[in-house]
Structures are given as structure tokens and as C-alpha cells.
Amino acid sequence: MTLPKFLLGDNTDFPDAIFIVHTEYPRFIINLENDEVEWLEEFAREDEADLAAETEQLIEEAVAFYDREVSRYQS
């Protein structure tokens, strides 16, 4: 099965949360309500510097994905 890079998710137990799931490495879930990130990967200490640089770009992409999806629903 081929998955898209990002998935939009919600859950009635968290009515104000908007979740974006990043399905490629490094996999994570971001809650756009509070920008909390949950990593679905284990990282070595030496990878943390590279991860920090990449994280900012991935979060920007996740927000752009959300904005695009919402605009499509509103059309």
C-alpha cells in the first residue's frame, strides 16, 4: 500500500485537536492546536542535530498540507 506523505486526523476525545500524521521517516504526529509533536521513531544522540534542522521544514510542510486540505473542503 502506498501512503500519502501526510494524513489529516481527528478524534472526538480531543475535540479541539487537529492532528497531522507524517508517514515518512522521521514519522511523527503534530497536534496543530498546540504544536505538540509526538515522534514515532527512536533517535540516536548524534542524529538530534540533523533532526532539529529537518523538523522545522517538515512542520511547515504539515501546516501547508492542512491549509490546502481545508481550502479544498471549503470550495
N, C-alpha and C positions, 0 to 999 in steps of 0.2 A: 504494500500500500504506500502510495506517495502522499505525504502530508504537506500542507502549506507551511511556510516559514512561521507564520503567526496564526493563532486561533483566538477568537473572542469568546470569553466565558462569563457566566454569571451564576449566582447561587442564591436561592431565596433565604438561606440562613444569613446571608450578608447582603441585605437589600441595597445598600449604598455603594457596594464594591463593584468595580468593573475590572475584570481580570483579562490580561493578555498573556497567552502562553507562547513562548518562543520554543519551537520544536527542534531546532538545530543546535549543535554544540556552540557555545555553552547553553544548555537548556535552563530556562528559568520561567517563573510566573511573576508578573508585576501586577500589583493592585494599583490602578490609576487613581483611586480615591485618596491614597496616602503615599503613593510612590514606593511602597514596601516591595522589596524583591526577595523572592524565595528561590534559591538555586537548587536545581535538580541534579547537580553534579558535585563531585568531590574534587578539590583543587589542591595541588601541592603548593607549598610556600613560594617556590620560585616562579610559579605561574601567576601569582596575585598581581604583580605589576602590569603584566600584559593584559590581564583580565580587567583591571581598572580602566585602562585606556579603551578597551573594546566595549566595555559596559555602557559608557556614555552614548556611543554611536548606536548600540543595539536598542537602548531605551528610546532614543529619538526615533528610530525606525518603528518601534512598537507604538508610540504615540501617533506617528503619521499613519500607520495602519489603522488604528482606531478611528482617527479623524476621517479617513477615506471610507471606512465601513459605515460610520454614522451618516456621512453625506449621502451614501447610496440608499440607506433606509429612508432618508428624508425626501428623496427625489420622487 
